Amino acid sequence: MTRSTVRLTMAQALVRYLCNQFTEIDGERVQLFAGVFAIFGHGNVTCLSEALEAVRDTLPTWRGQNEQSMALAALGFAKAKRRRQIMVAASSIGPGATNMVTAAGLAHSNRLPVLLLAGDTFANRRPDPVMQQVEHFGNPTLTVNDSFKPVCRYWDRITLPEQIIGSLPQAIATMLDPADCGPAFISLCQDTQEIACDYPEAFFEPTVWSVPRPRPDADKLAEAVALLRTARRPLIISGGGVRYSLAEEAVARFALERGIPMSETIAGKGAVTHGHEAHVGPIGILGSTSANALAAEADVVLAIGTRLMDFTTGSWTVFNHDARIIGVNAARWDATKHRSLAVVGDALATVTELDAGLGDWKAPEAWTRKGRALMAEWDALVDDYQKPTNAEVPTYAQVIAAVHAGARPADPIITAAGGLPGELVKGWRVKAPNTFDCEFGFSCMGYEIAAGWGYAMARPGTTPIVMIGDGTYMMMNSDVYSSVLSGHKFILIVCDNGGYGVINRLQNAKGTPGFNNLLRDCKVIEPFPVDFVKHAEAMGALARGCDSLADLAEAMKWAQGTDRTTVITIRTDAFAWVPGDADWDVGVPEISSRETVREARAKQVEIRARQRVGV
């Protein structure tokens, strides 16, 4: 029997394969790969771009301004689609490829899918060394693309055209696996891209992919049921996995009907609206007084879809040392942390089965009431910090309140690094589920504007709102231009506090005077502010500067009605913050000539004495 084949270059075959992969979202079959962000160079322009141009109406290619930011835009898109649809980021060799390493690290930390395609040196090595090739004298197989190995879930180098037949399905399976989800990287030797091969036509048959829902082990589930039934003070920690499992309603209903207070991680914030009766606020270093007080008393902690990073656990100081943790997670690695009772399984499937096994058990009513009372106290505290004053420069909390008032329920709010994550996690009251994105797994300055572009692509009909500081704007702003070019509008709020305000706060808190963070403390001739309005306008955006909270409220109304990306700037106090009540373990010098550092060191030793060490 002869098999039917089609002769294509490797690059053409790769692109045809991507075009024939599908997924279902809300009952509708759509392409699994929604598009490609690309910057072409000599490592991909002659072959990969030739293949992409031919399918530009099926698999659209979007021109990036920076390889890192275009890959970050792909990750914003993936978050907005809750990992059900994927973007591709394609670069040339050398610096084009290494620029994407940061985005790969973010994707790996946050368990987000993105397909990264980078050009590489010649497989045949005849013209070596080629431009942008780094040479390792003892290992000629190494190229800069090997730098992706620590930050990708799947890595391959294509040196023969047939290799994509086995590689591409494995890359997709990795990106859609709830336990292994993360970036897939494929290195494309530039001479291999050009080679024609007789590919089996069956390789290109349309394939519909779905995200699997692994069920928990029956014995482990029974153990979890038995442990939870002993709880007198149970607490739920709802993580990002709850959202990616589409388990928000199930977990919220479970919490409400069982009377268990429901706290949230940074990635999990937004699974429920702020006013949900079981909701007790965020937990940990960026958390609420309500959730942290409950964590200190909880005897059983049900951690659902969270990797329990230090900002959630207060560097493992927020929990009662005798508390038992039930780790519900699709990833064994995450479920097993700190001697948790590991229930490895999909969040929706596991919570549904856990609920069925509990019978008529409920948490004591007094504990449920306590959660609601503490949440009311937290709300009142945030209200107090957010109310307007006559101060010349508003605080972050006040700015957030004004932006929140002008945001429509479906508009996503996006931030990542600096002072805004803490202020938004604490102070943003979610109006509709899945409208909050604080990227804090990697805390990547530069994610925000790029992600706004990705969100605008992923959620037409909404207006993403991106909040950043002046430091982040200066670090990566070119996708303001990208969004105007492509017609994907978002609103960008730039809080100008004169430098890197939150890291200055940490520096001061640990005993070192302001140094190299705020502009006034840097080695400069004379510090001066950037005119962000003129800069944004130069990139084609509309822009307005605000001198007061009243100006900001009016600017938000104006921005909602504009026809393109709109930038709003406002000076913000670099020293006024909503306080936190959880600890964070950071390195503080063991010896120092400064008394302030010695005092900070003593406090850090006290923090470490309260940690749960591995248990």
N, C-alpha and C positions, 0 to 999 in steps of 0.2 A: 504494500500500500504506500503510495506517495503522499506526502503531506504538502499542503498548500503553503507557499512562502511568499514573502514580499521583500524586495531588495531596497534597503534604506541605509543611509549613513547611521552611525550610532546616535548622533544628536537628533536626527529626524525620528528615529525609532523611540528614543526617550520621550520626545515631545508628543508623538502619537499615543504612546502608552498613557501619559498623564491626561490627555484629552478624553480617554475612554474609561476613566475611573469616576465612580459616582457614589453618592451617599444620599440618605433621606433625612430631610429636616422638616418637621411638622407635616409629615405625610407626603411631601413633595420630593421627587427625585431631582437632585442638583449635582453639578460637577463637584467632585471631592476637592479638586484643586481649582480655586476660584480665579486665580490669576498669578502673574509673575511680576515681582519687583526686580528690576535688572539695571545694572550698569555694565556696559560692554567695554571690553578691552581686547588686546590681541589674543588673549587666552580663550575668548568665547565668542568674539564678534563674527568670525568668518564661518563658523559652523552652527553653534547653538542659536545665534541670532537669526541665521538663515532659516532654521527650522521653526523658530517662534514667529517670525514674520508671516510665514505661510498660514498660521492658524490664529492670527491676531484677533479675528472676530469670535473665535471659539474660546481661546485661552488668552485673555488680554494681558499685554505686557505694559507695566507702568514704569516710567523712567524715574529712577532714584537720583538723589543729589549726593548721597553718601551711603556707602555699603552698610555701615552699621545701622543707620537710621532706617533704611528701607527694610532691613531684616527686622528691626523693632516694630515697624509698621505692620509687618506680617504677623508679629506676635500679638499686637493689639487686635488685629482682625481675628486671630484664633481665639483670644479671650472672649471677644464679643460674640463669637459663634459657639462658645462653650465647647471648644475642641471638636466640633462636628464637621468643620470645613477648614481647609488648609491653604495657605499661600506658599509660593515658592520665592526664594531670594537667590538670584544668580549673579555671580561676580566673575571677574577675570582672575588671573593668577596674582601672586605676590601680595602687595598691599591691599588690593581689592578683596582678596580672600581673608587676610588677617583682620581687616576692618570688621568682618562679621563674627569674629571670635567672641566679642563682648555680647552680641545678641545671642549667640549660642549658649553662653554661660547663663544668661537670663532665662532662656527657654528651658535649659536643663534644671535650674533651681526651681522654676515655677511649674515644671511638668507640662510644658506647652509644645504643641507640634508645629514644626516648620521644616520644609525641605530646602536645604542649602545646597546649591550646586556651584562649585568653584572650578575654574579652569586650573590646569596643572601643567607641569613640564612635559617634555616628550617621553612617551613610553619607550621609544626606540633609542633615545639618547644620542642620536647622530649629531644634532646641532649643539649639544651641551657645551658650555653652560649658556642657557638662553637668558634673555633679559628678565630680570626679577627673580631669577633662580638663586636660592641660597645653596651653597655647596657644603656638605658634611664630608670631610675628607675620609672618614672611616666608614661611612654608610651612604652610598650614592642614592639609595632608595628614599631617603628622607627629603621632604620638601616642607614648605611652610604649612601645607595643608595637614601635616601630622599634628599641628598645634590644636586642631579641633578634637582630637581624641579624648582629652579629659573633660570636654564640655558637650559631648554628644552622646545620645543613647545608641545611635547606629552610625557606623563609619565605614566607608568603602572607597577604594580607588579603582576606577575602570581603566584597565590597560588593554583589554581586548573587547571588541564590540559585543560579543555574545554574553558578556558578564552581566549586562543590565537585566537579562531575562530572569536571573535568580535574585539579583540585588534589589530591584525596584519593589517587588511584592514584599520583601522582608522589611524594607524601609517603611512602607505604608503600614504594615502590621504593627511595627514598633510605635509609630506615631499615633495609632488609634488604640493601642492597648492601654487600659486605664492604669495598669501598674507600671509599665515601662515608658509611658508617654513622655516624649521629649523630642529634641531636634534630631533629624536625620541628615547626615552630611555625605555627599557623594562627590568625590574628586574626579574630574573629567580630564584625562590627559589630552592635550590639544590635538595631537596627531591621531589619537583614537577616535575623537569626535568625527573625523572626516572619513573614516573607513566604512565602506559599504559592506553589508552583510545580508544574507538571506535569512530573514527572521520568520518564524512560524506565524501565520496569520492568527492563530489561536491566541497568541500573546496579546493581541490588540482587541480581543473581544471585550465588549462592555462588561464591567464588573461593578457590582453594587456592594459597598463596604458598610459595615455597621460596627458600633462600639460594643464590645462584649460586656455582659453583666455576670461576672463570676459570683456564684452562690457561696455562702460561708460553709465551712465544715460543720456538720450537725453537732458533733461533740463540743466544739468550741462555742457554738451558739448556745448550747444548753448550759455550759459553764457561765457564759455571760448573763443569761437569763437568771440563773441562780444567784450570781453575785449582785445583780441589779436589784433583785427582790429583797436583799438584805439592807439596801441603802435607806438611810434616814435623811440624808442630805445630798442627794444626787445633783450633778451638774452636767449639762451638755456643752461641749465645745464644738461648734459647727465650723468646719474648715472649707477650703476651696473645693475639696473633693465632693462636698454636698452639691455644690452648684454644677460641677462638671458631670455628675451622675444624674442631673435633673431631679434631684431628690429634695428640693427645697420644700415643697408642699408636704411631702411625707414626713420629713423631720420636724417641720413646724407643727403639724397636726399631732405627731407623737409627743412632742414636748408639751403641748397644750393639754392633751387628753390625759397624759400621765402626770401632769403637774410638775414637770422638771424645768427649772430655769434654763434658758437657752442663751449661752454666750456665743461670741463669734470671734474668729481669728481675723487678721487683716485681709487675707484672701477670701475668707468666708463671709465678710461683711456684705450685706445685700441679698442674702438668701431669703430674708424676710424684711418686711418694711419696719421702720423704726417703732411704730406703734403696736406691733403684734404683742398680744398679751403675755406670751412666754418669753419675749425678748428681754434680756437684762444687760445688753450692751457688749462692747468689745472687751476682750480680756488681755492682760499682760502689760507690757511696758507702754504701749500706746493705748491702753485700755481704760475702762471706766472704773470708778470707785465701787460701783455695784457688782460687776462681774468679779473683780479682784477680791472683794470682801467675801463673796460666796465661794470662790475657789479656796480661800484660806480655811473655810469650814467644811467643805465638801468631803464626804467619806468615799463616794464613788464618782469618778469622772468618766463620762462617756465621750471619748474623743473621736469624732466622726470626720473622716476625710481631711485630717490635718497631719502635717509632718512634725508638729510640736517644736518649731524653731524657738530660739531664745526669746524673741519678742512676744511670743505667745505664753511662754512659761515663766517669764521674768527671770531668765537664766536659771530656771528650776527653783525659784524661791516663792512662787505664788501659791503652791499647793501645801496643804497639810501633809506632813511627812508620813502619816499613816493612811493617806488616801490611796485607794486602788484605782488604777486606770484600765478601762476597757478600750483597746485600740481597734476601731473599725476602719479598715483601709483596704483598698484594692492592692496596695503594695505591701508585701510582707515586711520589707525594710522599715516602713513607717509604722505599721501596726505593732511591731515588736519592741519599739523603743521603751527604755526605762522600765523593763520588766512588766510591761502592760500585758493584760490578758488579750492576746492577739486574735482578733476575729478577722481573717483575711477574706474580703469580699466587697462587692459593689455596695455603695452606700444605700441606694434605694432598695435593693434586694435584701440587704442585711437588716436595715431598720424595719422593713415590712415584716420579716420573719421574727425579729426580736420582739416586735409589738405583739405578734400573734402568740408568742410563747409566754407572755407575761400575765395572761389571764386578766384578773380584775385588779392587779396591783397598781397602786398610785403612790406618789410621794406624799409624805405627810402634808396636810393642808397648811400648817403653820410655816413650813419651809417654802411652799409655793407663795404664800402671802409675803414672806420676808423678801423674796426675790422681787416682787412687784413694788414693795415699799422702797427697797434700795434703788430700784430703777427710777422711781419718782424723785428721789433725792438727787440722783445723778442728773436727771433732766433739769431740775431746778438749778443745780450748780452750773451746767452749761449755759442755761438761760442767762445767768448772772454775768458770765464771761462774755456772752455775745451781745448784750444790750449796748446800744450806742452811748458814748460819753462825749465830753467836749474836748478830748485830747486832740492835739494837732495832727498826730499820726495814728491811724487806727491799728488795732491789733489784728493778727490773723483770724482770731475767733470772730471779730466783728465783720471782717471782710467775707468770711465764709457764710455768715448769716445773711449778708446782703446778696451774695451770689445764689445761695439756696433759695431765697425768696423769688429770684428771677428765673429759676430753673423750672422747666416743665417736668412733670412726673417721669416721662420716658427718657429724658436726656441723661446720658451716662456722664458721671463725673470721673475724671482721670487724674492721677498724680503718681509720683514714684519716689522722690528723694528730697532731702532737705527738711525744712520745718513743716511743710504742708502735710506729709503723711500722718504725723501725730495729731495735728489740728483737725484734719478731715476725718480720720478714723474716730476721733472723739466727738467731733462737732457736727458732722454731716448727717442729717436725719433722712434716711433713705425713703423716698416716696413710692418707688415701685421696685419690685424684685429685679436683681441683676442689672442695676444701673450704677454700681460702684466698682471702680477698679483702682486700687492702690497697689502698684507693683512694688512689693517689699521683700520678695524672696531674694532678689539681687540688688534691690534698692538702686536702680540704675538711673543716674542722672542722664537725661537724653531720651529716655523711653517715652516721656509724656507727649511731646508734640507729635512724634512719629506715630504713637498709638492713637492719638486723636484722628490722624489721617486714616489709620486702619479701621477704627471704629466707625468713622463716617462712611467708609466703603461697606462695612458689614451691616450697618443698621440705617438704611435709608429711611427718611421720615423723622429721624431724631436729629438733634444737634448736640454732639458731644461737647462737654465743657472741660477744658484742660486747665488745671491750676498749677503754676510753677513759681519759683523764685527767679530773681534776676541772674543768679549764678547758673541755674539750669538753662535759662534762655541763652546765655552766652556760650554754654557748652555745646548745644546742638539745637539749631533753630531752622535749618534749611527746609524742613518739611512744611513750614508755613507756606513757602513758595510752591512746594509740591502740591499741597492741597488746593491752592488757588489755580494752578495749572490744570489739575485734573477735575476741578469742580466738586470737591468733597469738603463741605464747610464744617468747621468747628469754631467754638468760641474759646479764645485763649486769655486767661487772666494771669497777668504777670505782677506778682507781689514783690516790689523792689525794696529790699531791706539793706542794700548796700554791701552785698557780699554773700559769703556762705554763713548765714546766720545761725543755723541750728548746730553746726559743728563748732562754731565759736562758743555756743552755749555749753556744749560738752567740754570743750577745752577749758573754759573758765570754771566749770563745776568740778573739774579734777585738778584744779590748782594752778593752771598755767594762765598767765594773762593773755589777752587777745593778741594773736600773732598769725599773720598771713591768711586770715579768713575774711574778716571784714576789710573792705577796701582801705579804710582809714588806718588799719594796722599792718598794711603791706609795704614792701619796699618800692615805693612809687615816687614820682616827682610831686604829683598833686592828685589826690583822688577826685574823680568826677563821675557823675552818673551817665549812663548811656541813654540816649533818646530812643527808647523802644518804639515809640509811636512812629517816628520817621523811618526807623529801620524796618518795621513791619510793612509800612506803606511802600517802601522801596521793593519789597517782595510781592507786591500786588494785593496785600491784605488791606482791609479797612481797619482803622485804629483810632483810639481815643484815650487820652490821659485823664485821670480823675484826681481831684484834690480832696475829696471828702466821701463819706459813705453815701450821702445823698447823690453825689455825682455818679457813684458806682451803681446805685439803684437805677438811675436814669440810663446809664450806659448799658446795663443788662437788658432793659426794655428795647433799646435801640438795636443791640446786637442780635436779639432774637428775630428781628425783621430784616436783617441785611441779606444780601445775595451771595456772600462769599465768606471765607474765613475772616474773623473779626478779632482784633487784639485789643484788650483793655488793660491799662496799667494803673497801678496805685502804689504809693509809698506805704510801707508797712513796718510796724515796730519790730526791730530785731531782738528785743529783750523781753517782750511780754508774751507769755505762753500759758495755755491751759495746763495746770500742773498734772503730773502723773504720780501714782502712789505705788508703782512696782519698781523693783530693782533691776539693774542691768550689770552684768559682769563684763568689765573691760579692763585692759591692762593699765595699771597706774604704777609709776616708778617706785621700786622698793626703797630706794634712797634718793634724797634730793636735798638741795640746800634751801629750798623754799618751804616755809612753814605750811603754806596753803596746800602744797602737794603732799606733805607728810600727813596732814589732816585728812585729805582725800584718800590716801592710802589706807589709813586706819578704818575709814568707813567702808572701803572696798573689802578689807579683811572681814568686817562684820557681815557684809553681804554674802561672802563665800561660806561663812559659817552656817548660814541658813539654807544653803542649797541642798536639794536632794541629789546625791551623787550616784547617778546611774540607776536609781531605784525610785 
